[in-house]
Amino acid sequence: MRFRILGPLAVAADTGGPDLGPGAGEPAITAARDRIVLAALLLRPNRVVDVDQLVDAVWGDHPPATARGQLQTCVSRLRRAFARLGIPEDAILTDPVGYLLRVSPHELDSEVFARLVGQAGEAAAAARWDEARELLRSALDLWRGPALAGMGSRLIRQGASALDEQRAVALEDCAEAELNAGREREVVAELTDLVERYPLRERLRALLMIALYRAGRAGDALAAYRQARQALAGELGIEPGPALQHLHQRILRGDRALAAGLSPGTDPPPPPPPRTLPRGATDFTGRAAAVTRLLDAIERAPAGTPVVRVIDGMPGSGKTTLAVHLGHLLAGRYPDGQLFVDLHGHSERDPMDPGTALTTLLRQLGVPGDRVPADVDERAALWRAELSTRRLLVVLDNAGSSAQVAPLLPAAPGVLVLVTSRRRLLGLDGVQPEPLPALSAGEAVRLLATVAGEGRVRAEPAAAAEVVRRCGYLPLAIRLAGARLAHRPRWRIADLADRLARDRAVLPELAAEHRTVASAFHLSYAQLTPAAQRMFRLLGLHPGEDFDSYAVAALTGLSHSEAEDLVDELADGHLVEEPVAGRFRLHDLVREYARQLVAATDGEPDRRLAAAGLLDFYLDTANVARREIENTGQRGVETGPPSRPDLVKAAATSGREWLAAERRNLIAAVRCAAEWNLLEHVWRLARAVWRSLYVSGHIDELVETQRRAVAAAEALGDEQALAVCLNYLASGYFRLSRPQDSIDCLHRTLDLWRRLRSTEWEARVHKNLAVAYTAGERYPEAIEHAQEAQRLWRRDPVPAHLTAMPNSLIELARLSILTGRYADGLEYARRIMLITRQRGDSFTRAESLEHAGAARSRLGDHRPAIALLTAALAMKRQHGMRYGEGDTLNELGRAHRAAGDPGAALRYHHQALVATRGSTDSAGECASLNHLGAVLADLGDPAAALARHREALDRAARAGHRTQIALALAGIAHCTASADPEHARNYYLRAVELLTELGLPERDAVGRALADLPAGPA
């Protein structure tokens, strides 16, 4: 044998060669981590051990960040060690999810041991006791001590403990074979030693008592029973089991049949303990965390009480598979039997009543039919009495309710009950649930590999990942998908992935003979009350990924309390998930099933009415919530009272938080309204959510919704709606650094408002055009539109200018500072602050503080400038104004630099770069890079400064930001002036040319730097 784990880990140079493990010369594998990895692979020979398990085995609960890399190093060292020993390096295969060690049947001692024990069992069944004894002796001779002795890894010890248990059982079997072969005198000494080593194994005690009794030592046999009783009481607080007690009584009676041996016809041995567990899944995959958690919970359960664990989860999540797998893992701890009963709580048959279930369980225990009481309560009492003296494992599968399960639960210790159910069994007191979620992505791929073939999955990892994702990581769905692949060897996995594409129904593809995912869902759906069934179907109409109970009430037309009760019923039945308290979602495949049901069951008018109710709720609530973040003067979507004021008032208690939580649903609602051709809802929803998307930086979604809104308004022929939506579409283009698209939209908007004779909106659009032209670095046109906005506000006879005028003043302040008119900029900012102090407009007030600080900094008042800018930054962060935060940070950095504090300037510019990088503010990112370059140059690091300016130049050139191109050119010139003044001169000249063209004040400083360069060669 090459590998030995029945004792200390050892590796031999070749089959049958000398050991090279501990205690046999120089160890071949010396590194502790390498030995743990090898042991883990040998515990599961010829099977893939996933990386997570290996990492857990080596490092336990605290793996380093580099664990996977170190694991690869361990495997590489093992392969090199194998090569030195003449073992092929490819004995360890790399799999996408882990590693596999190829071992022939004769190469691993644990495999040889298992084969010999199996052969001995066959010989014993045929009463060939001498042959059984010799085979078991050969098997036990393979052991050199406790399995994998000396290894402290938790997972290794778990596997080693299972092997040690097999050894103990083989010792018992061997002793029994010796007794049956008539060698009781020879085996007494060995059994005495074994009982001392395993004092709590009742079977060993029984064999010792029989051997002593047959050897004519009845007194010693009775003494052995007393010692057993003391050991069990002292260690476990229990009496000996019924088999040992019965043997004790026979010895007390002087039973001649027992003394004569166990030959047929005298006193046949008791029937074997019942084992009715179904065959475990040979390809059981994943669920490592759940298995470990359940095993630990069972191990830590308080003594003296039965242990009950409920495994619940949605249809197809693998509850029964897990319970049966656990049953087989734990069978050795429950020697009096392992029982299984399907309660049919969710099946095509009627649920099994508790009385029938009790009869089934009692008959499995061997209780004759004539002893089973007719009365159900008496039947339950007999069941509890039978369990009181046994160590049993019971699996109650597919439970439908707490009432069905409660009479079947034991009252005495020594029994483990595993219950599986699609429902949360809330009525079982003191029972610990184990909710079973979908598999992780890695577990799902491994399961697909075990069913469809590891080679196929290894060849197409991306397609395999897509298949399991489309299966929603649901074990049943993955098994059915894998079965289709296994029976279609010519298919690529990519072929199945194409069939499961998003634009096709998935459920019809997930079927194998009579097994389908849809039928599994139907069994749960059929158990719902009619009201819950209707709710479940209508949830198929919800366009988002998650929802709260207020949205469910709006969708179904129910009161909030009724909706809460029904959604709880769905959640208890695992047809709805609750990932976060108060928010619910449907699994992808469950959602598809609900959509199929609602399309087949509910008529189009009912579906349309439900969808409209949901859209009304989202629109009405968004209109209330947006008031927290919009200027009171922002108009353009006048609506009547909410259709469900009870829901709107309760849902929108915090408008800002509600808009953030429901953002994806609001975007989906716009799409849903378009699909139902509810055009008014389309543009009004887009308008209501605009500001939230704008300030939170979700600009792609803003543009998508406003495009749909423009199309809806055009289809309605509603010029006012069209003008509103074009205005907000322009804001999205502005944030995406597409100023010309923004300008085009705004000119269309301006024409519409002129035709509609709205001076207020004309002024707003002129202000917006000023912003867009500023973004396009067309400052004269920007100033012209900002001034026109101011002129219109002054002319407007209504007091709207009190709320809207600051918007154009903001642009005038910004433009004044940009073009070097700092005193004007400060005056505009002060006027804005005066107005906003009366209005309480946080956004506009933050902007005014920023412009006032920027102007004062440029005028040399650095300390008050920094205070103003710090207040502006705090206000923006307090109110979630993500857009523009980079500008404020850069202004703070600029002010600190001007005040002679380059260290603080560097920190603020770094923060500005983080705030703008990866956002839609590419101009702000370029500005941050140029500012960082300037500060780094001040700090005497020209190389780092040059790198920042060059990065800014590259990004600004790609985006077309001419101001930042000019400043990057000037920065590069500054960094290279001493080394290459002629090269720097060219950069300065290009920068001055651009800044002059743009009319920006920085041209003066750049011009002076150009003039200071040493003269070039004549």
Buried (B, 14 or more C-beta within 10 A) or exposed (E): BBBBBBBBBBBBBEEEEEBBBBEBEEBBBEBBBBBBBBBBBBBBBBEBBBBBBBBBBBBEEEBEEEBEEBBEEBBEBBBEBBEEBEBEEEBBBEBBBBBBBEBEEEBBBBBBBBBBBEBBBEBBEEEBBBBBBBBBBBBBEBBBEBBBBEBEBEBBBBBBBBBBEBBBBBBBBBBBBBBBBEBBEEBBEBBBEBBEEBBBBBBBBBBBBBBBBBBEBBEBBBEBBEBBBEBBEEEEEBEBBBBBBEBBEBBEEEBEEBBEBBEEEEBEEEEEBBBBBBEBBEBBBBBBEBBBEBBEEBEEBEEEBBBBBBBBBBBBBBBBBBBBBBBBBBBEEBBBBBBBBBBBBBBEEEBBBBBBBBBBBBBBBBBEEEEBBEEBEEBBBBBBEBBBBBBBBBBBBBBBBBEBBBBBBBBBBBBBBBBBBBBBBEEBEEBEBBBBBBBBEBBBBBBBBBBBBBEBBBEBBEBBBBBBBBBBBBBBBBBBBBBBBBEEEEBBBBBBBEBBEEEEEBBEBBBBEEBBBBEBBBBBBEBBEEBBBBBBBBBBBBBBEBBBBBBBBBBBBBEBEBBBBBBBBBBBBBBBBBEEEEBBBBBBBBBBBBBBBBBEEBEEEBBBEBBBBBBBBBBBBBBBBBEBBBBEBBBBBEBEEBBBEEBBBBBBEEBBEBBEBBBBBBBBBBBBBBEBEBBBBBBBBBBBBBBBBBBBBBBBBBBBBBBBBBBBBBBBEBBBBBBBBBBBBBBBBBBBBBBEBBBBBBBBBBBBBBEEEBBBBBBBBBBBBBBBBBBBBBBEBBBBBBBBBBEBBEEBEEEBBBBBBBBBBBBBBBBBBBBBBBEBBBBBBBBBBEBBEEBEBBBBBBBBBBBBBBBBBBEEBBEEBBBBBBBBBEBBEEBBBBBBBBBBBBBBBBBBBBBEBBEBBBBBBBBBBBBBBEBBBBBBBBBBBBBBBBBBBBBEBBEBBBBBBBBBBBBBBEBBBBBBBBBBBBBBBBBBBEEEBEEBBEBBBBBBBBBEEBEBBBBEEBBEBBEEBEEEEE
